[in-house]
């Protein structure tokens, strides 16, 4: 089969690799019909290469048609149309039963002290072959895949339940905004777009910050107040909220925020070291660009909540502990527990009126063969790129 593989820092390529096969009775094989490039894939593209081997298959936002099931899989049948959550969980362990599927004790990667295994996402998360491919082996298919209607509706209506839509939903739930309160969203990439729309859908006032005009315009279509980055941003938004600041802030940016050239250099330098040295640097140094989370801490009102949905990877990042303590700020974060939120999200995704705009997010739908080019376009925010979906059945441009 054809699959998108990691070849080095800022270098990926589509190669012919062996077709996946059933390895465990709880496996399924899914023929991929749509698979997206996630913002966190860009961390692999640029920063987290020391944890990837050349030839690893990337991608963790897939959906498709079930082609084969293992003998223990009774909830799926050949021909089912499914969305595959990005985290791999068993559904029956202590953590899964408590809605913490991202901490699944069956698939935890204990070698690295990490949570549940993820598709296409480094040795730290199991080095499981990912979904930017023609076919995908799905472990624990007796629990994970989400069966959706095979009714001719576009894949884009459902695809984002694999990751970014439940990630945004969890971010807003973790933000704990009071009824009728104000939510600020930093970053209007795909997760930030959905977080802002969800906040608006739930009746909050939403203030969203994004340097790219095309992304601000997309959010504004949903009644969201948008703002460019500026040196007076915190003061401006505090003034708009009775001098207190928003009740909660979602950081949808993460480790590669703009605005810190020193941290940017540290990320690039770590990526150029031999793998063992680079891993040590990442695990013992502060290599994240923290501008977004620091802005969130400055912006949120006293007693408010900062919800982190952007990915951070440094183990020794400096944090303003005095400010956090003095302002009595709550911080919630973590990988999304996809299956926990599907029952809440499914009615909105199924609604023909598309209240969250699942059909309004994809800016580029291209062939799998075009993936290497689109990684660069997405990273550099070229060509008004917001969200890229790859179609293995589409001919290359």
C-alpha positions as CSV (number, residue, x, y, z in Angstrom):
1,X,0.0,0.0,0.0
2,X,1.0,3.7,-0.2
3,X,1.6,5.6,3.0
4,X,3.0,8.9,4.2
5,X,6.3,8.2,6.0
6,X,8.7,10.3,8.1
7,X,12.1,10.6,6.6
8,X,13.8,13.3,8.6
9,X,13.3,16.8,10.1
10,X,10.8,18.6,7.8
11,X,11.0,15.7,5.3
12,X,8.2,13.3,4.7
13,X,7.5,11.1,1.6
14,X,4.8,8.7,0.3
15,X,6.3,5.2,0.0
16,X,5.1,1.7,-0.8
17,X,5.0,-0.3,2.5
18,X,3.5,-3.7,3.4
19,X,-0.2,-3.9,3.8
20,X,-1.4,-4.2,7.4
21,X,-2.7,-7.6,8.6
22,X,-4.8,-8.8,11.5
23,X,-2.4,-9.5,14.4
24,X,-4.7,-9.9,17.4
25,X,-8.3,-11.1,17.6
26,X,-9.5,-7.6,18.5
27,X,-7.9,-6.0,15.4
28,X,-9.7,-4.6,12.4
29,X,-8.4,-3.5,9.0
30,X,-9.9,-0.3,7.7
31,X,-9.6,1.0,4.1
32,X,-9.0,4.7,4.5
33,X,-11.3,7.1,2.6
34,X,-10.2,10.3,4.3
35,X,-7.4,11.2,6.7
36,X,-6.4,14.6,7.9
37,X,-3.1,16.4,8.7
38,X,-3.3,17.5,12.3
39,X,-1.5,20.5,13.8
40,X,0.3,18.1,16.1
41,X,1.7,16.3,13.1
42,X,3.7,19.4,12.5
43,X,5.4,18.8,15.8
44,X,6.7,15.5,14.4
45,X,7.6,17.3,11.2
46,X,9.8,19.7,13.0
47,X,10.5,19.1,16.7
48,X,9.9,15.6,17.8
49,X,12.0,13.8,15.2
50,X,14.3,12.3,17.8
51,X,11.4,10.0,18.8
52,X,10.6,8.7,15.3
53,X,12.4,6.3,13.0
54,X,12.9,6.8,9.3
55,X,10.0,5.1,7.5
56,X,7.4,5.4,10.3
57,X,3.9,5.9,9.0
58,X,2.3,9.1,10.3
59,X,-1.3,10.2,10.8
60,X,-3.9,9.9,13.5
61,X,-7.2,11.4,12.0
62,X,-8.6,8.7,9.8
63,X,-11.9,7.2,8.7
64,X,-12.9,4.6,6.2
65,X,-14.5,1.3,5.5
66,X,-14.0,-1.9,7.5
67,X,-12.3,-4.5,5.3
68,X,-11.6,-7.3,7.8
69,X,-12.2,-8.0,11.5
70,X,-10.6,-10.2,14.0
71,X,-12.4,-13.1,15.6
72,X,-13.1,-11.2,18.8
73,X,-14.6,-8.2,17.2
74,X,-18.4,-8.4,17.3
75,X,-19.4,-4.7,17.2
76,X,-18.1,-4.2,13.6
77,X,-18.7,-6.0,10.3
78,X,-17.1,-5.8,7.0
79,X,-18.5,-2.8,5.1
80,X,-19.1,-0.6,8.1
81,X,-18.2,3.0,7.7
82,X,-16.1,4.1,10.8
83,X,-14.2,7.0,12.3
84,X,-11.1,5.9,14.2
85,X,-10.2,7.9,17.3
86,X,-6.6,8.9,17.5
87,X,-5.9,7.3,20.9
88,X,-6.0,3.5,21.2
89,X,-7.9,2.4,24.3
90,X,-9.5,-0.9,25.5
91,X,-12.7,0.4,27.1
92,X,-12.6,-1.9,30.1
93,X,-9.6,-0.8,32.3
94,X,-9.7,1.4,35.4
95,X,-9.0,4.5,33.3
96,X,-11.3,3.8,30.4
97,X,-14.2,3.2,32.8
98,X,-13.6,6.6,34.3
99,X,-13.7,8.4,30.9
100,X,-9.9,8.7,30.8
101,X,-9.3,6.8,27.6
102,X,-6.2,8.8,26.8
103,X,-4.7,7.1,30.0
104,X,-5.8,3.6,29.1
105,X,-3.9,1.1,31.3
106,X,-3.9,-1.6,28.6
107,X,-2.1,0.5,26.0
108,X,0.0,2.8,28.2
109,X,3.5,3.2,26.9
110,X,5.3,2.4,30.2
111,X,8.8,2.5,28.6
112,X,8.4,6.3,28.3
113,X,6.1,6.8,31.2
114,X,3.4,7.9,28.7
115,X,-0.4,7.5,28.4
116,X,-2.3,5.5,25.9
117,X,-0.8,4.6,22.6
118,X,-1.6,6.8,19.6
119,X,-1.7,6.2,15.9
120,X,1.3,7.5,14.0
121,X,2.8,9.4,16.9
122,X,6.4,8.5,18.0
123,X,8.0,5.9,20.2
124,X,6.7,7.8,23.3
125,X,3.2,6.8,22.2
126,X,3.7,3.3,21.0
127,X,5.1,3.8,17.5
128,X,1.8,2.4,16.0
129,X,1.6,2.8,12.2
130,X,-0.7,5.7,11.4
131,X,-3.6,6.5,9.2
132,X,-2.1,8.7,6.4
133,X,-2.2,5.5,4.3
134,X,-4.4,3.4,2.1
135,X,-5.1,0.9,4.9
136,X,-4.9,1.0,8.7
137,X,-4.7,-1.8,11.3
138,X,-6.9,-0.8,14.2
139,X,-6.0,-2.4,17.5
140,X,-8.8,-2.8,20.1
141,X,-11.4,-2.4,17.3
142,X,-13.8,-4.1,19.7
143,X,-14.1,-0.7,21.4
144,X,-12.5,2.2,19.5
145,X,-14.0,2.8,16.1
146,X,-17.2,4.9,15.8
147,X,-19.7,3.5,13.3
148,X,-21.4,6.3,11.3
149,X,-24.2,6.3,8.7
150,X,-23.2,5.1,5.3
151,X,-25.7,7.5,3.7
152,X,-23.7,9.4,1.2
153,X,-22.9,12.3,3.5
154,X,-19.4,13.7,2.9
155,X,-16.6,12.3,5.0
156,X,-15.8,15.8,6.3
157,X,-19.0,15.8,8.3
158,X,-17.7,12.9,10.4
159,X,-13.9,12.8,10.0
160,X,-13.1,15.4,12.7
161,X,-14.6,13.2,15.4
162,X,-11.3,11.3,15.2
163,X,-9.5,14.1,17.1
164,X,-9.9,17.8,16.7
165,X,-13.7,18.0,17.4
166,X,-13.6,16.1,20.6
167,X,-10.3,17.8,21.5
168,X,-12.0,21.1,21.2
169,X,-15.1,19.9,23.1
170,X,-12.9,18.7,25.9
171,X,-11.0,22.0,26.0
172,X,-14.2,23.9,26.4
173,X,-15.6,21.5,29.0
174,X,-12.3,21.7,30.9
175,X,-12.5,25.5,30.7
176,X,-15.5,25.4,33.1
177,X,-17.0,28.6,31.8
178,X,-19.9,29.8,34.0
179,X,-23.3,30.1,32.3
180,X,-23.3,33.2,30.1
181,X,-19.6,33.8,30.7
182,X,-16.8,34.8,28.5
183,X,-14.3,32.4,26.9
184,X,-11.1,33.5,25.1
185,X,-9.5,31.2,22.5
186,X,-5.9,31.7,21.6
187,X,-5.2,30.4,18.1
188,X,-7.8,29.8,15.4
189,X,-6.3,26.7,13.8
190,X,-8.6,23.7,13.4
191,X,-8.9,23.0,17.2
192,X,-9.3,26.7,18.0
193,X,-11.9,27.1,15.3
194,X,-14.0,24.3,16.8
195,X,-13.4,25.5,20.4
196,X,-14.6,28.9,19.5
197,X,-17.7,27.6,17.7
198,X,-18.5,25.2,20.6
199,X,-18.2,28.0,23.1
200,X,-20.6,30.1,21.0
201,X,-23.0,27.2,20.6
202,X,-23.1,26.8,24.4
203,X,-24.0,30.4,24.9
204,X,-20.7,32.0,25.9
205,X,-19.2,35.2,24.6
206,X,-16.2,34.1,22.7
207,X,-13.1,36.3,22.1
208,X,-10.6,34.7,19.7
209,X,-7.0,35.7,19.0
210,X,-5.3,34.8,15.7
211,X,-2.7,36.5,13.6
212,X,-4.0,35.1,10.2
213,X,-6.8,37.2,8.7
214,X,-8.3,34.2,6.8
215,X,-8.7,32.3,10.1
216,X,-10.2,35.3,11.8
217,X,-12.7,35.7,9.0
218,X,-13.7,32.1,9.2
219,X,-14.4,32.4,12.9
220,X,-16.3,35.6,12.5
221,X,-18.9,33.8,10.3
222,X,-20.0,32.1,13.5
223,X,-20.5,35.3,15.5
224,X,-17.1,35.1,17.3
225,X,-15.3,38.3,18.2
226,X,-11.8,38.1,16.7
227,X,-8.6,40.0,17.4
228,X,-5.2,40.2,15.8
229,X,-2.1,39.8,17.9
230,X,-0.8,43.0,19.4
231,X,1.4,44.2,22.2
232,X,-1.7,45.6,24.0
233,X,-3.8,42.4,23.5
234,X,-4.1,41.5,27.2
235,X,-5.2,45.1,28.1
236,X,-7.6,45.2,25.2
237,X,-9.4,42.0,26.2
238,X,-9.4,42.8,29.9
239,X,-11.0,46.1,29.1
240,X,-13.8,44.3,27.2
241,X,-14.5,42.1,30.2
242,X,-15.2,44.7,32.9
243,X,-11.5,45.0,33.8
244,X,-11.3,41.4,35.0
245,X,-10.4,39.3,32.0
246,X,-12.3,36.4,30.5
247,X,-13.7,33.7,32.8
248,X,-11.6,31.1,31.0
249,X,-9.0,30.9,28.2
250,X,-8.4,28.0,25.8
251,X,-4.8,27.8,24.5
252,X,-5.2,26.2,21.1
253,X,-1.6,26.9,20.1
254,X,0.9,24.8,22.0
255,X,4.6,24.4,21.9
256,X,5.3,26.1,18.6
257,X,3.7,29.5,19.3
258,X,5.1,32.5,17.5
259,X,7.0,35.2,19.2
260,X,10.0,33.5,21.0
261,X,13.1,33.2,18.8
262,X,15.2,31.8,21.7
263,X,12.8,28.9,22.3
264,X,12.5,28.4,18.5
265,X,16.3,28.1,18.3
266,X,16.2,25.5,21.2
267,X,13.6,23.4,19.3
268,X,15.6,23.5,16.1
269,X,18.9,22.7,17.9
270,X,17.4,19.8,19.7
271,X,16.1,18.4,16.5
272,X,19.6,18.4,15.0
273,X,21.2,16.4,17.8
274,X,21.7,12.6,17.6
275,X,18.5,11.0,18.8
276,X,19.6,10.0,22.3
277,X,21.1,13.4,23.0
278,X,18.0,15.2,21.5
279,X,15.7,13.0,23.6
280,X,17.7,14.0,26.7
281,X,17.5,17.7,25.8
282,X,13.7,17.6,25.3
283,X,13.2,15.6,28.5
284,X,15.3,17.8,30.7
285,X,15.1,21.3,29.2
286,X,12.5,23.9,28.5
287,X,12.1,23.7,24.7
288,X,8.5,24.9,24.3
289,X,7.6,28.3,23.1
290,X,5.4,29.4,26.0
291,X,4.1,32.7,24.7
292,X,0.5,31.3,24.3
293,X,0.2,29.8,27.7
294,X,1.9,32.8,29.4
295,X,-0.6,35.1,27.6
296,X,-3.4,32.9,28.8
297,X,-2.3,33.2,32.4
298,X,-1.9,37.0,32.1
299,X,-5.3,37.3,30.4
300,X,-7.6,35.1,32.5
301,X,-9.5,36.7,35.4
302,X,-8.6,35.9,39.0
303,X,-10.1,32.6,39.9
304,X,-10.5,31.6,36.3
305,X,-9.4,28.6,34.3
306,X,-6.8,28.0,31.6
307,X,-7.5,25.0,29.4
308,X,-4.6,23.7,27.4
309,X,-5.4,21.8,24.2
310,X,-2.2,22.8,22.4
311,X,0.5,20.1,22.7
312,X,3.6,20.8,24.9
313,X,6.6,18.6,25.0
314,X,9.3,20.1,27.3
315,X,9.9,18.6,30.7
316,X,11.4,21.7,32.3
317,X,9.5,24.7,30.9
318,X,9.6,27.7,33.2
319,X,6.1,28.6,34.5
320,X,5.1,31.8,36.5
321,X,4.1,29.9,39.7
322,X,3.7,33.1,41.7
323,X,1.2,34.5,39.3
324,X,-0.7,31.2,39.1
325,X,-0.9,31.1,42.9
326,X,-1.7,34.7,43.4
327,X,-4.5,34.8,40.7
328,X,-5.8,31.4,42.0
329,X,-5.8,30.0,38.4
330,X,-6.9,26.5,37.6
331,X,-5.1,24.8,34.8
332,X,-6.7,21.8,33.0
333,X,-4.9,19.9,30.2
334,X,-4.2,16.6,28.6
335,X,-4.7,14.4,25.6
336,X,-8.4,14.2,24.6
337,X,-10.4,11.3,25.8
338,X,-12.2,10.9,22.5
339,X,-14.7,8.2,23.3
340,X,-15.8,10.1,26.5
341,X,-17.3,12.9,24.4
342,X,-18.8,11.2,21.3
343,X,-22.3,10.8,22.8
344,X,-22.3,14.6,23.4
345,X,-21.0,15.5,20.0
346,X,-22.8,13.0,17.8
347,X,-26.2,14.8,17.8
348,X,-24.5,18.0,16.7
349,X,-22.5,16.3,13.9
350,X,-25.6,14.4,12.8
351,X,-27.7,17.6,12.6
352,X,-28.3,18.5,8.9
353,X,-27.9,22.2,9.8
354,X,-24.3,21.5,10.8
355,X,-24.2,23.8,13.8
356,X,-20.5,23.4,14.4
357,X,-19.5,23.8,10.8
358,X,-17.8,20.5,10.2
359,X,-18.3,21.0,6.5
360,X,-16.8,24.5,6.7
361,X,-13.3,23.7,7.9
362,X,-11.4,21.9,5.2
363,X,-9.5,24.3,3.1
364,X,-7.6,21.7,1.0
365,X,-8.7,18.2,0.0
366,X,-5.8,16.5,-1.9
367,X,-4.5,13.1,-2.8
368,X,-2.4,11.1,-0.4
369,X,0.5,11.5,-2.9
370,X,0.3,15.3,-2.4
371,X,0.8,15.0,1.4
372,X,4.5,16.0,1.5
373,X,3.8,19.3,-0.2
374,X,0.8,20.0,2.0
375,X,2.8,19.4,5.2
376,X,4.9,22.4,4.1
377,X,1.9,24.5,3.1
378,X,0.2,23.8,6.4
379,X,3.2,24.5,8.5
380,X,3.9,27.8,6.7
381,X,0.2,28.8,6.6
382,X,0.5,29.3,2.9
383,X,-2.4,29.4,0.4
384,X,-4.9,30.3,3.2
385,X,-4.5,26.8,4.6
386,X,-6.7,26.0,7.6
387,X,-7.2,22.2,7.4
388,X,-5.9,19.6,5.0
389,X,-7.7,16.3,4.3
390,X,-6.0,13.6,2.3
391,X,-7.9,11.3,0.0
392,X,-6.1,8.0,-0.9
393,X,-8.5,7.4,-3.8
394,X,-7.8,10.8,-5.4
395,X,-5.4,11.1,-8.2
396,X,-2.3,13.2,-7.5
397,X,-2.4,16.8,-8.7
